[in-house]
Amino acid sequence: MGKYLVLYRIHRLKELGLRKCESVTTLRHRKSLFIQFDCGAKPKLRLDYWNDLGQAPPLARRIAHYRLEGLYREWMRVRSTRRS
């Protein structure tokens, strides 16, 4: 069901003329991240000036980026084994 909701959101936004969008979740929602990766989302590791989580210490941000990159690599491995 979650994948269909993500796909619906993406297609609806395309109908409205948007070509890029962002989604926010936490690393503990691993299933949600994998669903979003399945639908074409990619991790974004840089902060935008208008979306600054400036309260987080730099070390915490670095750890989060490292964990997100690890989840993405894991998803890529699982995806490649499913295709073969």
N, C-alpha and C positions, 0 to 999 in steps of 0.2 A: 504493500500500500504506500509506503514512504517514497519509493522510487517514482510511482505514478504522480504523487503530489509534487515532487521536485520537477519532473518533466512537464507537468501542467504549468507550474510557475514559470519555467523557462520559455515554453511556447507562448504563454500569455504575454509575457514581457516582450517577446519578439513581435507579436501582433501589435503591441503598443508602440513599436519603433525602437525599443532599446536594443543595443547590440552587446553591451557588457553589463554585468551585474555582480554584486558581491553578496556572500552569505556569511553569517557569523555563527559559530558554534564553539563548543569547548572540546578539548582533546578527549575528555572522558566519554563523549558521544561518538565513539569510534564507528559504530554502525552507521550513524548519520553521515559521517565523513566519507565512509566507503561508498555509500549510496550517491553522494554528491560527486565523488570521483568517477563512479560508473556513468554518471550523466555528463561528464566532460569537465567538471570543475577541476581546477589546479590550485595547489596551495599558493597563497600570496604571502610572502615573508617580509615585505617591506611595509612600513606604516605610511599612511598619507597624512598630509598636514591637517586635513579636516577630520581625520579619524585616529587621533593620537591617544593611545592607551598609556599616556605619559606617567601614570601613577605606578606602573610596574617597573621595578628596578631592572636595569639592563641585563643582569645575570638571569633573572627570571624570564625575560623575553628571549634570551639566547637559548635557554633550556627548552622553552616552548617551541621555538623554531626547530631545534634539533629533533624534538619528539615528533613534530608535524612532518618533517622531512622523512623520518623513519617510518611513520605510518604510510606516507605516500609510496615509499620504496616497497614496503610490505604489500600494499595494494597492487603495485605494478607486478611484483613477483607472483601473487595469487592470480592475477589477471592473465599473465603469460602462461601459467600452468593450465588454466582453464581452456585456453585456446589451442593448446597442443594435444 
